[in-house]
Amino acid sequence: MELQFFQKDIDEQGFELLYLPVLEDINAIKAWISFLGYEDEKELFGRLQKEKFSGKAGQLFVIHSQDLAVVLAGCGAKEKFSQENWRELTAYLVKFLKTYQVNKVALIAKTWLKGTSDISLLAKTIAESWHLTNYSFNQYKKSDTDKIELVVIDLGIELELGKKRDFKTAWEQGLLFASSTILARDLVNEPASIMTPSFLAETALKISKANPQIKAKILDKEQVEKLGMGAFLGIDQGSEEPLKFIHLIYQPKTKAKEKIALVGKGITFDSGGLNIKVGDGMTDMKIDMAGAATVLGVFSVLTDLKIKAEVHGIIAACENMPSGKAIKPGDVVKNMQGKSIEIGNTDAEGRVTLADALAYAQKQKVDTIVDLATLTGACIVALGSSYAALYVNQENLAKDLLKAANTSGEKIWRMPLAPEYKELNKSNVADVRNIASARGGGSITAALFLQEFIVGDTAWAHLDIAGPAYAEKPLNAYTPIGGVGFGVRTLLEWLSLK
């Protein structure tokens, strides 16, 4: 799809459809119809009444014409449009274009800029939402009768000539945000027979080969043993699939002022181990590597976005399976820091692998660590399926991540690292136990377990993405059922400010 810019005379540009956001103001809507100069104006006013179109959010009113169809898109009664409003408006347009297929679509920028003049932000947001809304994962279907391809060739933007460059630059950035999220979605949606630790490692290598500023280290079992990663090895030992420890390193072209590690949980299938999951509890456990998918999605565009920080991507990838070699409840393992962990439940495995991944991250002498993990069902109980839980040990980091999440439209809620709950992770035989002694506050106690492996003054944030990592129903207007790619856009927003 090509961008086409024009300043006036939309009727002479050859567009087939004009998409106009309108507020919930019937007089303003009628004024637009009058401005467009329809001969059947009274009939259109009658249709407004019959169809009860008032400009409420999500409403569409279509004025058909042989030359130029016009779609009025309701935005509700708002004093100012937010980025999320723009994402939703774009999503409604994309979905409409799957039912009303045209090649040339036009937008008038000033009708979107209610209460703001940031044309770059508008461009980035439209590009991002357009491609995220149009996403589908159907590569295993011989034929997908439900899928309708967009046929839009040209997207026209009525815009002042002096703002054309800013719009195009921001549009390209929006495409990068979308493509990285889509990569993460694809990885989460892959079946576990394909999405093995080796597949994750191969994806990391492809990203490295495509980006000269990114180096990849892939460690096998023997190398992991030499590093003393007994926690990671313990979880892996029940699986026939070989583990992979993935370390990506992005170096900016200029000297970096900050070193950051992104750590993603990489359990490519979680059966629960010997504490095996039952019934529907195992159905979607191919998604337990969603944190790793987010890290890989982010790395796929770091070079193109010219991120200024040095960034390390770290993934301890393995399966959690219940074979005769599997780790048992009551076993004790040690991570590479020498800290012992009692295995109270083999289905609390992700935090055990992260004990080594976080330790390894600190060995790289990073300033800040952000880990992402589909860690606990307790997080879904607390916050539902739309929100991720954020745990942070430094206020500035919390503030920055929450600001980035607000910009990205991803929903994150800060939770407490309650020190009084640390007692619940105590073990009688080891330094710490991987499952708390009480049922309540499971997401908090899991975060406190991870904090046990953060030493010194390293800034650290933990995102429990168990809820929004996978959408069992559409998460919003631009996120369909399936892998969400949650966290990619938040982290990119955050890193872009470094």
FILUM-769626 format. One line per 3 residues: number of its first residue (from 1); their letters; for each residue x, y negated, z of C-alpha. Coordinates in steps of 0.05 Angstrom, whole numbers. Layout:
N
NUM> a> X/Y/Z ~ ...
END
This chain:
498
1> mel> 0/0/0 ~ 28/-68/-21 ~ 17/-134/14
4> qff> -8/-190/-30 ~ -11/-262/-5 ~ -57/-317/-30
7> qkd> -77/-387/-7 ~ -147/-397/-36 ~ -197/-377/-89
10> ide> -208/-306/-65 ~ -258/-294/-121 ~ -202/-301/-172
13> qgf> -155/-251/-139 ~ -191/-187/-161 ~ -206/-162/-91
16> ell> -263/-113/-82 ~ -276/-123/-8 ~ -268/-179/43
19> ylp> -266/-161/117 ~ -286/-217/164 ~ -285/-214/240
22> vle> -343/-253/270 ~ -360/-271/342 ~ -425/-254/376
25> din> -458/-320/354 ~ -516/-313/306 ~ -512/-386/284
28> aik> -438/-378/266 ~ -453/-314/229 ~ -508/-348/189
31> awi> -459/-405/174 ~ -410/-355/145 ~ -463/-326/100
34> sfl> -482/-396/77 ~ -409/-413/65 ~ -402/-351/20
37> gye> -457/-380/-24 ~ -505/-322/-34 ~ -568/-335/-75
40> dek> -608/-286/-32 ~ -588/-321/33 ~ -657/-315/64
43> elf> -659/-241/49 ~ -592/-232/83 ~ -616/-270/144
46> grl> -675/-221/146 ~ -627/-162/143 ~ -588/-190/202
49> qke> -652/-187/243 ~ -675/-119/218 ~ -607/-87/230
52> kfs> -600/-124/297 ~ -531/-149/277 ~ -509/-201/327
55> gka> -433/-194/325 ~ -427/-146/383 ~ -361/-110/386
58> gql> -360/-51/338 ~ -419/-74/295 ~ -410/-79/220
61> fvi> -455/-116/171 ~ -442/-101/97 ~ -461/-149/41
64> hsq> -457/-109/-23 ~ -437/-142/-88 ~ -411/-120/-156
67> dla> -353/-169/-152 ~ -335/-175/-78 ~ -367/-136/-21
70> vvl> -362/-171/46 ~ -360/-135/113 ~ -375/-176/176
73> agc> -342/-142/235 ~ -370/-158/304 ~ -319/-178/357
76> gak> -364/-194/416 ~ -367/-260/454 ~ -294/-274/466
79> ekf> -257/-339/477 ~ -192/-308/453 ~ -174/-245/415
82> sqe> -124/-197/447 ~ -78/-149/411 ~ -125/-93/430
85> nwr> -182/-130/395 ~ -139/-133/333 ~ -123/-59/338
88> elt> -197/-42/344 ~ -217/-88/286 ~ -165/-55/242
91> ayl> -188/14/263 ~ -260/-3/246 ~ -237/-27/177
94> vkf> -196/36/163 ~ -254/81/183 ~ -302/41/140
97> lkt> -255/47/80 ~ -260/122/86 ~ -335/116/70
100> yqv> -332/56/23 ~ -272/68/-21 ~ -240/9/-56
103> nkv> -170/-6/-82 ~ -162/-79/-63 ~ -180/-107/5
106> ali> -173/-178/30 ~ -166/-209/99 ~ -167/-283/119
109> akt> -114/-291/173 ~ -147/-351/207 ~ -210/-311/222
112> wlk> -168/-262/263 ~ -129/-316/301 ~ -183/-334/352
115> gts> -147/-371/408 ~ -76/-357/384 ~ -29/-378/328
118> dis> 19/-319/331 ~ 17/-294/260 ~ 76/-246/272
121> lla> 39/-211/328 ~ -23/-205/285 ~ 16/-175/227
124> kti> 53/-125/271 ~ -12/-104/305 ~ -52/-94/241
127> aes> 3/-53/209 ~ 10/-10/271 ~ -64/3/279
130> whl> -77/15/205 ~ -29/74/202 ~ -45/102/271
133> tny> -119/102/254 ~ -106/137/187 ~ -66/193/221
136> sfn> -88/265/218 ~ -53/331/231 ~ -78/382/181
139> qyk> -17/415/152 ~ -41/485/172 ~ -107/478/136
142> ksd> -111/508/67 ~ -163/456/50 ~ -189/401/93
145> tdk> -258/383/69 ~ -266/332/125 ~ -206/291/107
148> iel> -218/230/63 ~ -156/194/37 ~ -154/119/35
151> vvi> -147/92/-36 ~ -126/21/-18 ~ -69/-2/-63
154> dlg> -66/-76/-45 ~ -80/-111/21 ~ -89/-185/9
157> iel> -76/-236/64 ~ -100/-308/57 ~ -43/-344/92
160> elg> -4/-409/90 ~ 56/-400/43 ~ 105/-419/98
163> kkr> 83/-361/142 ~ 91/-307/90 ~ 162/-286/111
166> dfk> 143/-281/185 ~ 83/-239/167 ~ 122/-190/124
169> taw> 178/-182/176 ~ 129/-168/231 ~ 89/-121/186
172> eqg> 151/-79/176 ~ 162/-76/251 ~ 90/-53/261
175> llf> 102/3/210 ~ 163/26/251 ~ 122/27/315
178> ass> 69/68/279 ~ 117/117/246 ~ 153/132/311
181> til> 87/145/347 ~ 65/189/290 ~ 129/231/295
184> ard> 114/242/369 ~ 42/260/353 ~ 65/311/301
187> lvn> 113/343/350 ~ 59/350/404 ~ 9/378/354
190> epa> 56/433/328 ~ 39/504/354 ~ 88/532/405
193> sim> 110/586/355 ~ 140/529/315 ~ 154/479/370
196> tps> 210/517/404 ~ 271/487/440 ~ 309/500/375
199> fla> 257/461/335 ~ 264/402/383 ~ 340/405/375
202> eta> 334/408/299 ~ 290/346/301 ~ 342/310/343
205> lki> 396/328/293 ~ 354/303/235 ~ 345/236/271
208> ska> 420/232/283 ~ 438/248/210 ~ 390/195/185
211> npq> 419/142/232 ~ 495/130/234 ~ 488/93/300
214> ika> 459/155/334 ~ 501/214/356 ~ 472/281/377
217> kil> 500/332/426 ~ 463/399/430 ~ 485/443/488
220> dke> 471/518/489 ~ 464/564/549 ~ 538/576/558
223> qve> 552/501/559 ~ 495/488/607 ~ 523/542/653
226> klg> 591/507/653 ~ 557/443/675 ~ 525/479/734
229> mga> 453/466/713 ~ 424/522/756 ~ 356/490/761
232> flg> 346/486/686 ~ 374/556/677 ~ 327/583/730
235> idq> 265/560/693 ~ 291/584/626 ~ 309/655/648
238> gse> 241/686/635 ~ 239/666/561 ~ 266/701/499
241> epl> 274/633/464 ~ 343/602/474 ~ 345/538/514
244> kfi> 372/474/484 ~ 398/414/523 ~ 392/353/478
247> hli> 432/289/486 ~ 422/232/436 ~ 465/169/441
250> yqp> 446/105/405 ~ 500/52/400 ~ 481/-19/378
253> ktk> 527/-55/329 ~ 542/-108/380 ~ 569/-95/450
256> ake> 513/-71/495 ~ 499/-107/560 ~ 457/-49/587
259> kia> 458/27/585 ~ 391/61/589 ~ 371/134/592
262> lvg> 304/160/568 ~ 291/229/596 ~ 234/272/568
265> kgi> 206/336/597 ~ 216/389/545 ~ 177/451/565
268> tfd> 156/475/496 ~ 106/524/526 ~ 84/531/598
271> sgg> 51/596/616 ~ 60/580/690 ~ 114/633/697
274> lni> 100/688/747 ~ 48/641/779 ~ 14/649/713
277> kvg> -41/601/690 ~ -109/632/679 ~ -164/620/629
280> dgm> -166/553/595 ~ -108/529/638 ~ -58/556/586
283> tdm> -95/536/523 ~ -62/469/511 ~ 5/483/543
286> kid> 42/473/477 ~ 36/399/497 ~ 82/405/557
289> mag> 139/376/515 ~ 102/310/503 ~ 154/272/542
292> aat> 209/299/497 ~ 166/281/436 ~ 162/209/461
295> vlg> 237/205/469 ~ 249/231/398 ~ 196/184/370
298> vfs> 231/125/402 ~ 300/146/376 ~ 274/152/305
301> vlt> 269/76/298 ~ 321/47/346 ~ 369/32/290
304> dlk> 317/-2/245 ~ 292/-44/303 ~ 364/-65/319
307> ika> 356/-50/393 ~ 412/-85/432 ~ 418/-36/490
310> evh> 458/29/490 ~ 405/83/496 ~ 413/156/516
313> gii> 358/207/501 ~ 361/268/545 ~ 317/331/540
316> aac> 324/397/577 ~ 284/441/529 ~ 260/512/546
319> enm> 198/554/556 ~ 168/576/622 ~ 149/649/612
322> psg> 131/708/658 ~ 178/764/638 ~ 215/814/682
325> kai> 273/765/684 ~ 231/705/705 ~ 246/663/766
328> kpg> 205/685/827 ~ 169/646/881 ~ 217/640/939
331> dvv> 280/638/896 ~ 330/582/908 ~ 367/547/852
334> knm> 418/490/851 ~ 421/432/803 ~ 486/404/775
337> qgk> 491/357/835 ~ 494/418/881 ~ 426/403/911
340> sie> 386/466/927 ~ 313/475/907 ~ 265/527/935
343> ign> 216/551/883 ~ 149/549/919 ~ 110/557/854
346> tda> 137/575/785 ~ 83/532/753 ~ 117/469/781
349> egr> 173/480/732 ~ 180/415/695 ~ 205/377/755
352> vtl> 258/431/766 ~ 286/422/695 ~ 283/347/705
355> ada> 327/354/767 ~ 384/372/721 ~ 364/324/665
358> lay> 363/265/714 ~ 429/286/744 ~ 461/291/675
361> aqk> 433/222/657 ~ 468/191/717 ~ 533/224/696
364> qkv> 530/179/634 ~ 535/119/682 ~ 471/88/657
367> dti> 440/27/691 ~ 367/48/683 ~ 330/114/674
370> vdl> 259/123/651 ~ 232/194/650 ~ 167/216/618
373> atl> 133/282/635 ~ 66/317/631 ~ 81/332/703
376> tga> 18/342/745 ~ -56/358/739 ~ -62/316/802
379> civ> -47/254/760 ~ -109/269/718 ~ -151/278/781
382> alg> -127/210/806 ~ -129/169/742 ~ -168/208/690
385> ssy> -145/223/620 ~ -133/151/595 ~ -80/128/644
388> aal> -8/147/658 ~ 19/140/729 ~ 81/97/738
391> yvn> 129/106/797 ~ 187/58/802 ~ 243/45/852
394> qen> 256/-27/832 ~ 206/-84/825 ~ 235/-117/763
397> lak> 233/-52/725 ~ 161/-41/745 ~ 143/-111/722
400> dll> 177/-104/655 ~ 147/-36/639 ~ 77/-57/658
403> kaa> 84/-119/614 ~ 107/-76/556 ~ 49/-28/567
406> nts> -1/-86/567 ~ 28/-110/500 ~ 26/-40/470
409> gek> -45/-26/492 ~ -23/37/528 ~ -56/44/597
412> iwr> -8/52/655 ~ -24/46/729 ~ 29/37/782
415> mpl> 27/88/839 ~ 64/87/906 ~ 128/124/922
418> ape> 100/136/991 ~ 159/151/1037 ~ 114/183/1089
421> yke> 98/238/1039 ~ 171/260/1031 ~ 162/307/1090
424> lnk> 113/348/1048 ~ 170/369/1001 ~ 213/396/1057
427> snv> 239/467/1053 ~ 260/514/1108 ~ 313/547/1065
430> adv> 336/493/1015 ~ 347/418/1009 ~ 278/409/977
433> rni> 218/449/955 ~ 188/443/885 ~ 116/443/910
436> asa> 88/404/969 ~ 61/436/1032 ~ -5/398/1024
439> rgg> -53/395/965 ~ -68/321/966 ~ -26/269/930
442> gsi> 5/319/882 ~ 27/267/831 ~ 61/226/886
445> taa> 97/285/917 ~ 121/307/848 ~ 150/237/837
448> lfl> 183/239/906 ~ 214/306/887 ~ 245/273/825
451> qef> 270/215/867 ~ 311/264/908 ~ 358/269/848
454> ivg> 367/194/838 ~ 429/171/875 ~ 459/103/888
457> dta> 428/40/860 ~ 407/67/792 ~ 341/36/770
460> wah> 291/91/757 ~ 220/97/732 ~ 178/160/725
463> ldi> 117/163/679 ~ 69/220/692 ~ 34/224/624
466> agp> -6/287/637 ~ -72/251/623 ~ -60/211/559
469> aya> -8/256/525 ~ -62/294/489 ~ -132/269/471
472> ekp> -187/320/477 ~ -233/266/449 ~ -212/202/414
475> lna> -173/161/464 ~ -192/96/430 ~ -211/70/361
478> ytp> -142/85/332 ~ -123/149/369 ~ -158/213/345
481> igg> -162/280/379 ~ -94/313/389 ~ -25/289/406
484> vgf> -24/216/425 ~ 50/198/423 ~ 38/163/489
487> gvr> 94/119/514 ~ 130/108/447 ~ 103/38/435
490> tll> 110/17/508 ~ 183/38/509 ~ 197/4/442
493> ewl> 165/-60/467 ~ 208/-56/530 ~ 272/-40/493
496> slk> 260/-96/442 ~ 266/-147/498 ~ 334/-121/521
END
